[in-house]
Amino acid sequence: MPEAPEPSVAVRRMSPYNPPLEGRSEKLRLDFNENVIGCSPKVLETVRQAASRGFLATYPEYAEILRRLGAHFGVDSDQVTIGAGTDEIINGILHAFVNPGDEVIMPKPSFAMFRFYTQLVGGVPIQVPYRGSELAFPAEEIAAAIGPNTKAVCIATPNNPSGGVASRDEVLHILAAADRRVVLVDEAYFDFHGETMVDLVKDWPNLFVARTFSKAYGMAGMRLGMAVSQNRNIAIVRKGQSPYGVNSLAVRCALAAMEDTDYVREYVRQVLEAREVLCSTLDRLGIRYWPSRANFVLFELGEGCSRACERLSAMGILIRDQSAYLPGAARVTVGPLGETAQFVAAFREVLGK
C-alpha cells in the first residue's frame, strides 16, 4: 500500500489553531469581537439583489473595490490589496517577504495569526512581552530585538486581547529601527479607536497598514481584509496572491457597506457608550480590567476564570477565556447597551454580587 505524504517541516512543527466557533449561533456572541447586531441593512439588500445564477457563476472583479478603497484611504488603487480577511492579508505579506529561518517580531500577547503565519512560512516568531502588569506597549523592547535575521515586525493597535494602543511616536520609533524590514500595523479595531497610521505610508517604504470589514462593519462571515502600502510593496504581495481569493459577494457587499457610513458611525457610538458603562460596572464590582480602545475589554477573574466562562456559556452568553495568554483573564466583546446589560446581569449572577 502507498504511504501517506509527509507534511512540510513548518506545518509539522506548528500547533493547530482551533478556535471554539461551533454552536455559537443561538447564544449572545461576546467572545470574538464581532459586530453583535450585524451588518448594515444595505449589505443585506445587496445579498438579495446579487442572488442570481449568473452572478454566482462569474469570477470576481476587483477594479472597483480597489479604486473605492484607495479613495477611502487617500491613496492610489495600486497601493491597496485585498484578501479573505486580515488573516490572509498577514499570510500574503509574510509569504512575500519572509524566508524560512527569518525572524518575525511581535508583542505578546497579541493577535494569534501573527505567530501562526510566521510559523507557516517557516519563519521564527520572536515574541516580546508587553511591559509589566499594565501591559504597556513595548516599543523600546521591540526596537532592541531587531537584528540581522529580522525580516518583519507585526503589531496590532488597538491590540487584541489587551485593547491597548501603540502611539504614533512608538510606531515611528519601530519604523526607523526596522529599516528595510516589513512593519505591519494591524488596525482591525480602528473604527473604535479613530487613530490611524495610514498617512505614514507615503513616507515609510517599509510600512503596511491592515484593516478589515469583520469588526465594525459586521461582515466577519464575508471574509474581507485589506492592506495599504507603497505601490512597489503591494505589487510584490499581489504577485503571491490568488487572482480570485476574495469572492464576488464579499466585494459587492463591501461596496455597499462603505456607502452606509451612518450605520457604522452609529454602531461605534453605541459600543463606546456601552464600553464606559461596562468599565464603570467592573469598577463597582472590584474587578480589575485593562483600559481598552477597542470593542472589547480584558478583565481579571483569577483562578475561577474558566469556571465563570463555562457558567456564562450555560446561561447563553459567550466570552473568551484568555488564561492561556494571561492567567485568570477573560475578554468580553462590547455590544450596544442592551447586549452589555444582558452580560452584566448574568455576570453579577455568576459572581453572586
Backbone hydrogen bonds in HBPLUS format (Angstrom, degrees):
<---DONOR---> <-ACCEPTOR-->    atom                        ^
c    i                          cat <-CA-CA->   ^        H-A-AA   ^      H-
h    n   atom  resd res      DA  || num        DHA   H-A  angle D-A-AA Bond
n    s   type  num  typ     dist DA aas  dist angle  dist       angle   num
A0012-ARG N   A0008-SER O   2.94 MM   4  6.08 160.8  1.98 152.9 159.0     1
A0013-ARG N   A0009-VAL O   3.08 MM   4  6.25 144.5  2.21 146.6 154.6     2
A0014-MET N   A0011-VAL O   3.14 MM   3  5.18 145.6  2.27 100.5 110.5     3
A0021-LEU N   A0019-PRO O   2.85 MM   2  5.67 123.6  2.17 115.5  98.8     4
A0027-LYS N   A0024-ARG O   3.05 MM   3  5.51 167.2  2.06 122.2 125.1     5
A0028-LEU N   A0316-GLY O   2.85 MM 288  6.15 169.5  1.86 159.9 157.0     6
A0318-LEU N   A0028-LEU O   2.96 MM 290  6.08 177.5  1.96 164.1 164.7     7
A0030-LEU N   A0318-LEU O   2.91 MM 288  5.26 132.5  2.14 135.8 148.9     8
A0333-THR N   A0030-LEU O   2.89 MM 303  4.41 160.8  1.93 120.0 123.5     9
A0043-VAL N   A0040-SER O   2.94 MM   3  5.29 135.7  2.14 107.2 118.9    10
A0044-LEU N   A0040-SER O   3.37 MM   4  6.87 154.4  2.44 148.2 154.3    11
A0045-GLU N   A0041-PRO O   2.98 MM   4  6.24 157.0  2.03 149.1 155.2    12
A0046-THR N   A0042-LYS O   3.03 MM   4  6.17 145.3  2.15 135.0 144.2    13
A0047-VAL N   A0043-VAL O   3.00 MM   4  6.38 149.2  2.10 148.2 156.3    14
A0048-ARG N   A0044-LEU O   3.11 MM   4  6.47 156.9  2.17 147.4 152.9    15
A0049-GLN N   A0045-GLU O   2.97 MM   4  6.22 159.8  2.01 149.2 154.6    16
A0050-ALA N   A0046-THR O   2.89 MM   4  5.98 146.1  2.00 146.0 155.1    17
A0051-ALA N   A0048-ARG O   3.39 MM   3  5.41 154.0  2.46  98.9 106.3    18
A0052-SER N   A0050-ALA O   2.67 MM   2  5.70 127.8  1.94 117.9 101.1    19
A0056-LEU N   A0052-SER O   3.19 MM   4  6.42 169.8  2.20 154.4 156.6    20
A0057-ALA N   A0053-ARG O   3.04 MM   4  6.11 130.2  2.30 139.7 152.6    21
A0057-ALA N   A0054-GLY O   3.27 MM   3  5.10 133.8  2.50  90.9 103.4    22
A0058-THR N   A0055-PHE O   3.28 MM   3  5.50 166.0  2.30 109.2 112.9    23
A0066-LEU N   A0062-TYR O   3.01 MM   4  6.07 163.4  2.04 161.0 165.5    24
A0067-ARG N   A0063-ALA O   3.00 MM   4  6.15 154.0  2.07 144.4 151.9    25
A0068-ARG N   A0064-GLU O   2.85 MM   4  6.05 165.4  1.87 155.6 159.4    26
A0069-LEU N   A0065-ILE O   2.87 MM   4  5.95 159.5  1.91 144.5 150.6    27
A0070-GLY N   A0066-LEU O   2.91 MM   4  5.96 156.7  1.96 141.2 148.1    28
A0071-ALA N   A0067-ARG O   2.97 MM   4  6.23 159.2  2.02 148.2 153.5    29
A0072-HIS N   A0068-ARG O   2.90 MM   4  6.12 151.6  1.98 143.6 152.0    30
A0073-PHE N   A0069-LEU O   2.94 MM   4  6.20 151.2  2.03 150.9 157.5    31
A0074-GLY N   A0070-GLY O   2.82 MM   4  5.82 117.4  2.22 139.7 156.8    32
A0075-VAL N   A0070-GLY O   2.80 MM   5  4.79 160.4  1.84 143.0 143.9    33
A0079-GLN N   A0076-ASP O   2.96 MM   3  5.45 155.9  2.02 117.8 121.1    34
A0080-VAL N   A0077-SER O   3.33 MM   3  5.55 157.0  2.39 112.8 112.5    35
A0229-SER N   A0079-GLN O   3.07 MM 150  5.41 153.7  2.14 141.7 149.2    36
A0081-THR N   A0227-ALA O   3.05 MM 146  5.47 151.7  2.13 148.6 156.0    37
A0227-ALA N   A0081-THR O   2.92 MM 146  5.47 149.2  2.02 152.1 157.2    38
A0083-GLY N   A0225-GLY O   2.98 MM 142  5.25 151.8  2.06 134.9 135.7    39
A0085-GLY N   A0083-GLY O   2.77 MM   2  5.54 126.9  2.05 113.3  96.6    40
A0225-GLY N   A0083-GLY O   2.89 MM 142  5.25 166.9  1.91 146.0 149.1    41
A0088-GLU N   A0085-GLY O   3.12 MM   3  5.62 122.0  2.48 108.2 118.9    42
A0089-ILE N   A0085-GLY O   3.31 MM   4  6.70 143.8  2.45 140.6 150.9    43
A0089-ILE N   A0086-THR O   3.06 MM   3  4.85 121.7  2.41  91.4 107.2    44
A0090-ILE N   A0086-THR O   2.89 MM   4  6.20 163.2  1.92 160.7 162.7    45
A0091-ASN N   A0087-ASP O   2.97 MM   4  6.25 162.4  2.00 148.5 153.9    46
A0092-GLY N   A0088-GLU O   2.86 MM   4  5.92 158.6  1.90 138.9 144.6    47
A0093-ILE N   A0089-ILE O   2.97 MM   4  6.21 162.0  2.01 153.6 157.6    48
A0094-LEU N   A0090-ILE O   2.99 MM   4  6.15 171.8  1.99 157.5 159.9    49
A0095-HIS N   A0091-ASN O   2.89 MM   4  5.99 161.3  1.93 151.1 157.0    50
A0096-ALA N   A0092-GLY O   3.04 MM   4  6.08 142.2  2.19 136.8 146.7    51
A0097-PHE N   A0093-ILE O   3.15 MM   4  6.35 136.2  2.35 144.5 154.9    52
A0098-VAL N   A0094-LEU O   2.81 MM   4  5.24 153.2  1.88 151.1 153.4    53
A0102-ASP N   A0099-ASN O   2.98 MM   3  5.55 165.2  2.00 139.9 142.9    54
A0101-GLY N   A0122-GLY O   2.84 MM  21  6.10 160.6  1.88 135.5 136.2    55
A0124-VAL N   A0102-ASP O   2.69 MM  22  5.91 159.0  1.73 155.7 159.2    56
A0103-GLU N   A0149-ASN O   2.82 MM  46  5.62 176.9  1.82 147.7 146.8    57
A0151-LYS N   A0103-GLU O   2.82 MM  48  5.78 167.6  1.83 163.7 159.6    58
A0104-VAL N   A0124-VAL O   2.96 MM  20  6.03 158.7  2.00 144.5 145.2    59
A0126-ILE N   A0104-VAL O   2.82 MM  22  5.85 167.4  1.83 148.5 148.3    60
A0105-ILE N   A0152-ALA O   2.90 MM  47  6.34 156.5  1.96 154.3 151.4    61
A0154-CYS N   A0105-ILE O   2.82 MM  49  6.26 162.1  1.85 167.3 172.4    62
A0106-MET N   A0126-ILE O   2.96 MM  20  6.23 154.5  2.02 159.8 158.8    63
A0128-VAL N   A0106-MET O   2.84 MM  22  6.12 159.3  1.88 147.6 154.7    64
A0108-LYS N   A0128-VAL O   2.85 MM  20  5.57 128.6  2.11 136.5 131.0    65
A0130-TYR N   A0108-LYS O   2.82 MM  22  5.83 150.6  1.90 158.1 152.7    66
A0114-PHE N   A0111-PHE O   3.14 MM   3  5.99 162.1  2.17 124.5 128.8    67
A0116-PHE N   A0112-ALA O   3.08 MM   4  6.28 164.7  2.10 149.4 154.3    68
A0117-TYR N   A0113-MET O   3.03 MM   4  5.85 175.0  2.03 140.6 142.2    69
A0118-THR N   A0114-PHE O   3.17 MM   4  6.18 145.7  2.29 135.8 145.7    70
A0119-GLN N   A0115-ARG O   3.00 MM   4  6.20 163.0  2.03 152.7 156.1    71
A0120-LEU N   A0116-PHE O   3.01 MM   4  6.25 149.0  2.11 141.3 150.9    72
A0121-VAL N   A0117-TYR O   3.16 MM   4  6.30 148.0  2.26 142.5 147.4    73
A0123-GLY N   A0118-THR O   2.78 MM   5  4.98 139.4  1.95 169.9 156.5    74
A0122-GLY N   A0119-GLN O   2.95 MM   3  4.96 154.6  2.01 104.0 111.6    75
A0131-ARG N   A0136-ALA O   2.84 MM   5  4.80 164.9  1.86 151.6 147.2    76
A0136-ALA N   A0131-ARG O   3.04 MM   5  4.80 156.9  2.09 139.4 133.4    77
A0135-LEU N   A0132-GLY O   3.16 MM   3  5.49 162.2  2.19 108.9 114.4    78
A0139-ALA N   A0137-PHE O   3.06 MM   2  5.83 137.0  2.25 101.4  90.7    79
A0142-ILE N   A0138-PRO O   2.93 MM   4  6.10 157.0  1.98 155.5 161.7    80
A0143-ALA N   A0139-ALA O   2.99 MM   4  6.20 166.9  2.00 153.2 156.8    81
A0144-ALA N   A0140-GLU O   2.91 MM   4  6.09 155.1  1.97 146.6 153.8    82
A0145-ALA N   A0141-GLU O   3.03 MM   4  6.15 133.8  2.25 136.6 148.1    83
A0145-ALA N   A0142-ILE O   3.12 MM   3  5.10 130.1  2.38  95.0 108.5    84
A0146-ILE N   A0143-ALA O   3.31 MM   3  5.54 154.3  2.38 103.5 110.8    85
A0150-THR N   A0147-GLY O   3.08 MM   3  5.33 162.1  2.11 111.7 117.4    86
A0182-VAL N   A0151-LYS O   3.13 MM  31  6.37 147.3  2.24 150.0 140.1    87
A0153-VAL N   A0182-VAL O   2.74 MM  29  6.13 140.3  1.89 145.1 158.4    88
A0184-LEU N   A0153-VAL O   2.79 MM  31  6.15 164.5  1.81 168.7 172.5    89
A0155-ILE N   A0184-LEU O   2.90 MM  29  6.26 168.8  1.92 174.5 178.2    90
A0186-ASP N   A0155-ILE O   2.81 MM  31  6.19 167.6  1.83 155.9 159.5    91
A0157-THR N   A0186-ASP O   3.03 MM  29  6.24 158.4  2.08 153.3 158.1    92
A0159-ASN N   A0164-GLY O   2.69 MM   5  5.45 159.8  1.73 160.2 167.4    93
A0163-GLY N   A0159-ASN O   2.67 MM   4  4.93 150.6  1.75 138.1 146.7    94
A0293-ARG N   A0163-GLY O   2.83 MM 130  5.48 154.5  1.89 139.3 142.2    95
A0171-VAL N   A0167-SER O   2.99 MM   4  6.34 157.7  2.04 153.5 159.2    96
A0172-LEU N   A0168-ARG O   2.87 MM   4  6.11 161.2  1.91 153.8 159.5    97
A0173-HIS N   A0169-ASP O   2.95 MM   4  6.11 149.2  2.04 141.0 149.2    98
A0174-ILE N   A0170-GLU O   3.12 MM   4  6.40 154.4  2.19 144.5 150.4    99
A0175-LEU N   A0171-VAL O   2.86 MM   4  6.12 160.5  1.90 153.8 159.7   100
A0176-ALA N   A0172-LEU O   3.00 MM   4  6.17 159.1  2.04 148.4 153.0   101
A0177-ALA N   A0173-HIS O   3.08 MM   4  6.29 152.7  2.16 140.9 148.6   102
A0178-ALA N   A0174-ILE O   2.87 MM   4  5.94 134.0  2.09 146.3 158.8   103
A0181-ARG N   A0178-ALA O   2.85 MM   3  5.24 144.7  1.98 148.3 144.4   104
A0183-VAL N   A0206-ASN O   2.79 MM  23  5.89 150.3  1.87 175.2 167.5   105
A0208-PHE N   A0183-VAL O   2.90 MM  25  6.14 155.3  1.96 161.3 158.4   106
A0185-VAL N   A0208-PHE O   2.86 MM  23  6.16 168.4  1.87 155.0 157.8   107
A0210-ALA N   A0185-VAL O   2.90 MM  25  6.23 162.2  1.93 149.1 153.7   108
A0187-GLU N   A0210-ALA O   2.79 MM  23  5.66 161.1  1.83 145.7 150.9   109
A0190-PHE N   A0187-GLU O   3.02 MM   3  5.03 156.4  2.07 119.8 116.8   110
A0192-PHE N   A0189-TYR O   3.15 MM   3  5.77 144.2  2.28 116.8 125.3   111
A0193-HIS N   A0190-PHE O   2.84 MM   3  5.02 146.1  1.96 109.3 120.6   112
A0194-GLY N   A0190-PHE O   2.64 MM   4  5.49 168.9  1.65 164.0 168.0   113
A0200-LEU N   A0197-MET O   2.94 MM   3  5.50 153.8  2.01 116.2 124.6   114
A0201-VAL N   A0198-VAL O   3.05 MM   3  5.61 162.4  2.08 118.2 123.6   115
A0203-ASP N   A0200-LEU O   3.07 MM   3  5.63 142.9  2.21 114.7 124.1   116
A0204-TRP N   A0200-LEU O   3.12 MM   4  6.18 130.6  2.37 150.2 164.1   117
A0207-LEU N   A0204-TRP O   3.26 MM   3  5.66 166.3  2.28 120.0 120.2   118
A0209-VAL N   A0228-VAL O   2.96 MM  19  5.21 155.7  2.03 146.4 154.1   119
A0228-VAL N   A0209-VAL O   2.82 MM  19  5.21 150.3  1.91 143.9 153.8   120
A0211-ARG N   A0226-MET O   2.96 MM  15  5.39 155.7  2.02 143.0 148.2   121
A0226-MET N   A0211-ARG O   3.02 MM  15  5.39 158.0  2.07 143.9 142.6   122
A0213-PHE N   A0224-LEU O   3.07 MM  11  5.84 154.9  2.13 173.2 175.3   123
A0219-MET N   A0213-PHE O   3.07 MM   6  5.57 145.2  2.20 148.8 151.7   124
A0218-GLY N   A0215-LYS O   3.09 MM   3  5.45 154.6  2.15 111.7 119.5   125
A0222-MET N   A0219-MET O   2.95 MM   3  5.31 148.7  2.05 110.5 120.2   126
A0233-ASN N   A0230-GLN O   2.96 MM   3  5.54 119.2  2.34 115.0 128.7   127
A0234-ILE N   A0230-GLN O   3.11 MM   4  6.42 160.7  2.15 153.6 159.7   128
A0235-ALA N   A0231-ASN O   2.96 MM   4  6.06 156.7  2.01 147.4 153.1   129
A0236-ILE N   A0232-ARG O   3.19 MM   4  6.45 148.8  2.29 142.0 149.8   130
A0237-VAL N   A0233-ASN O   3.00 MM   4  6.36 160.3  2.04 153.3 158.3   131
A0238-ARG N   A0234-ILE O   2.85 MM   4  6.01 170.1  1.86 156.5 159.4   132
A0239-LYS N   A0235-ALA O   3.12 MM   4  6.17 142.4  2.27 135.6 144.8   133
A0240-GLY N   A0237-VAL O   3.06 MM   3  5.59 141.7  2.22 111.6 120.8   134
A0241-GLN N   A0238-ARG O   3.06 MM   3  4.98 160.2  2.10 104.0 110.3   135
A0251-VAL N   A0247-ASN O   3.23 MM   4  6.58 157.8  2.28 151.0 157.3   136
A0252-ARG N   A0248-SER O   2.98 MM   4  6.23 168.0  2.00 154.0 156.7   137
A0253-CYS N   A0249-LEU O   2.89 MM   4  6.01 162.6  1.92 151.9 156.9   138
A0254-ALA N   A0250-ALA O   2.90 MM   4  5.99 149.5  2.00 143.7 152.0   139
A0255-LEU N   A0251-VAL O   3.13 MM   4  6.40 155.4  2.20 150.1 155.8   140
A0256-ALA N   A0252-ARG O   3.22 MM   4  6.57 152.5  2.30 141.5 148.6   141
A0257-ALA N   A0253-CYS O   2.84 MM   4  6.09 156.3  1.89 149.3 156.3   142
A0258-MET N   A0254-ALA O   2.97 MM   4  6.15 153.8  2.04 148.7 154.5   143
A0259-GLU N   A0256-ALA O   3.11 MM   3  5.26 137.1  2.30  99.0 110.9   144
A0260-ASP N   A0257-ALA O   3.13 MM   3  5.33 139.6  2.30 101.4 112.2   145
A0263-TYR N   A0260-ASP O   3.20 MM   3  5.56 127.6  2.49 103.6 115.1   146
A0265-ARG N   A0261-THR O   2.90 MM   4  6.03 165.7  1.92 153.2 157.9   147
A0266-GLU N   A0262-ASP O   2.95 MM   4  6.05 158.1  2.00 146.0 151.3   148
A0267-TYR N   A0263-TYR O   2.97 MM   4  6.21 160.4  2.01 149.9 155.6   149
A0268-VAL N   A0264-VAL O   2.94 MM   4  6.12 168.3  1.95 156.3 159.2   150
A0269-ARG N   A0265-ARG O   3.00 MM   4  6.21 156.4  2.06 142.8 149.6   151
A0270-GLN N   A0266-GLU O   3.01 MM   4  6.29 159.9  2.06 151.0 155.3   152
A0271-VAL N   A0267-TYR O   2.97 MM   4  6.27 157.1  2.03 152.3 158.9   153
A0272-LEU N   A0268-VAL O   2.92 MM   4  6.16 165.6  1.95 159.2 162.0   154
A0273-GLU N   A0269-ARG O   3.04 MM   4  6.24 155.3  2.11 147.2 154.0   155
A0274-ALA N   A0270-GLN O   2.93 MM   4  6.14 160.0  1.97 147.6 153.3   156
A0275-ARG N   A0271-VAL O   2.76 MM   4  5.96 146.4  1.88 148.6 158.7   157
A0276-GLU N   A0272-LEU O   3.29 MM   4  6.50 150.8  2.38 140.5 145.7   158
A0277-VAL N   A0273-GLU O   3.27 MM   4  6.63 155.9  2.33 143.2 149.6   159
A0278-LEU N   A0274-ALA O   2.85 MM   4  6.10 162.9  1.87 154.3 158.6   160
A0279-CYS N   A0275-ARG O   2.98 MM   4  6.15 166.5  2.00 148.3 151.8   161
A0280-SER N   A0276-GLU O   2.98 MM   4  6.13 155.0  2.04 145.5 152.6   162
A0281-THR N   A0277-VAL O   2.96 MM   4  6.20 151.4  2.04 146.6 154.7   163
A0282-LEU N   A0278-LEU O   2.91 MM   4  6.25 157.9  1.96 153.5 159.4   164
A0283-ASP N   A0279-CYS O   2.94 MM   4  6.19 151.8  2.02 144.5 152.1   165
A0284-ARG N   A0280-SER O   3.04 MM   4  6.36 158.9  2.08 146.5 151.4   166
A0285-LEU N   A0281-THR O   2.95 MM   4  6.22 145.0  2.07 146.9 157.3   167
A0287-ILE N   A0282-LEU O   2.91 MM   5  5.07 161.8  1.94 155.9 154.0   168
A0286-GLY N   A0283-ASP O   3.07 MM   3  5.13 153.2  2.14 102.1 110.5   169
A0300-GLU N   A0288-ARG O   2.89 MM  12  5.49 161.0  1.92 157.5 158.3   170
A0290-TRP N   A0298-LEU O   2.97 MM   8  5.73 160.0  2.01 164.3 167.5   171
A0334-VAL N   A0295-ASN O   2.79 MM  39  5.17 174.2  1.79 128.5 130.1   172
A0297-VAL N   A0332-VAL O   2.94 MM  35  5.53 150.8  2.02 148.1 156.7   173
A0332-VAL N   A0297-VAL O   3.01 MM  35  5.53 163.9  2.04 149.4 152.0   174
A0299-PHE N   A0330-ALA O   2.84 MM  31  5.56 167.0  1.85 167.1 171.2   175
A0330-ALA N   A0299-PHE O   2.88 MM  31  5.56 159.7  1.92 159.8 166.4   176
A0301-LEU N   A0328-GLY O   2.61 MM  27  5.24 169.7  1.62 174.2 173.7   177
A0302-GLY N   A0328-GLY O   3.03 MM  26  3.97 135.7  2.23 119.9 121.1   178
A0305-CYS N   A0302-GLY O   3.11 MM   3  5.66 154.8  2.18 126.3 126.2   179
A0308-ALA N   A0304-GLY O   2.94 MM   4  6.08 157.6  1.99 153.9 160.6   180
A0309-CYS N   A0305-CYS O   2.98 MM   4  6.28 159.0  2.02 156.2 161.7   181
A0310-GLU N   A0306-SER O   2.99 MM   4  6.23 154.0  2.06 146.1 153.4   182
A0311-ARG N   A0307-ARG O   2.93 MM   4  6.18 156.4  1.98 151.1 157.2   183
A0312-LEU N   A0308-ALA O   2.99 MM   4  6.19 159.7  2.03 149.8 155.0   184
A0313-SER N   A0309-CYS O   3.01 MM   4  6.19 152.9  2.09 142.4 150.0   185
A0314-ALA N   A0310-GLU O   3.03 MM   4  6.31 152.7  2.11 145.5 152.4   186
A0315-MET N   A0311-ARG O   3.13 MM   4  6.41 128.3  2.41 135.5 149.0   187
A0315-MET N   A0312-LEU O   2.99 MM   3  4.95 133.4  2.21  94.5 108.2   188
A0317-ILE N   A0312-LEU O   2.88 MM   5  5.22 164.1  1.90 142.3 140.2   189
A0316-GLY N   A0313-SER O   2.91 MM   3  4.99 159.8  1.95 106.9 112.1   190
A0320-ARG N   A0331-ARG O   2.93 MM  11  5.12 169.3  1.94 162.6 159.4   191
A0331-ARG N   A0320-ARG O   2.80 MM  11  5.12 160.4  1.84 148.6 155.5   192
A0322-GLN N   A0329-ALA O   2.84 MM   7  5.23 149.7  1.93 138.9 143.9   193
A0325-TYR N   A0322-GLN O   2.92 MM   3  5.59 151.1  2.00 119.4 127.5   194
A0326-LEU N   A0322-GLN O   2.82 MM   4  5.92 171.5  1.83 159.1 162.0   195
A0329-ALA N   A0326-LEU O   2.99 MM   3  5.59 145.8  2.11 156.8 152.4   196
A0340-THR N   A0336-PRO O   3.02 MM   4  6.21 159.5  2.07 156.4 162.9   197
A0341-ALA N   A0337-LEU O   2.80 MM   4  5.91 156.9  1.86 150.2 156.0   198
A0342-GLN N   A0338-GLY O   3.08 MM   4  6.31 149.5  2.18 141.2 149.4   199
A0343-PHE N   A0339-GLU O   3.08 MM   4  6.39 153.2  2.15 143.9 150.3   200
A0344-VAL N   A0340-THR O   2.89 MM   4  6.17 166.6  1.91 154.1 157.7   201
A0345-ALA N   A0341-ALA O   2.99 MM   4  6.15 162.6  2.02 150.3 153.8   202
A0346-ALA N   A0342-GLN O   3.24 MM   4  6.41 165.4  2.26 145.0 148.7   203
A0347-PHE N   A0343-PHE O   2.77 MM   4  5.91 160.1  1.81 158.4 165.1   204
A0348-ARG N   A0344-VAL O   2.91 MM   4  6.07 158.9  1.95 149.8 154.5   205
A0349-GLU N   A0345-ALA O   3.18 MM   4  6.41 152.5  2.26 140.8 148.2   206
A0350-VAL N   A0346-ALA O   2.94 MM   4  6.28 156.2  2.00 150.0 156.4   207
A0351-LEU N   A0347-PHE O   2.94 MM   4  6.20 156.3  2.00 149.9 156.3   208
A0352-GLY N   A0348-ARG O   2.79 MM   4  5.81 124.0  2.10 138.0 153.4   209
A0353-LYS N   A0348-ARG O   2.93 MM   5  5.07 155.9  1.99 144.3 147.7   210
A0352-GLY N   A0349-GLU O   3.17 MM   3  4.92 134.2  2.39  90.3 103.2   211
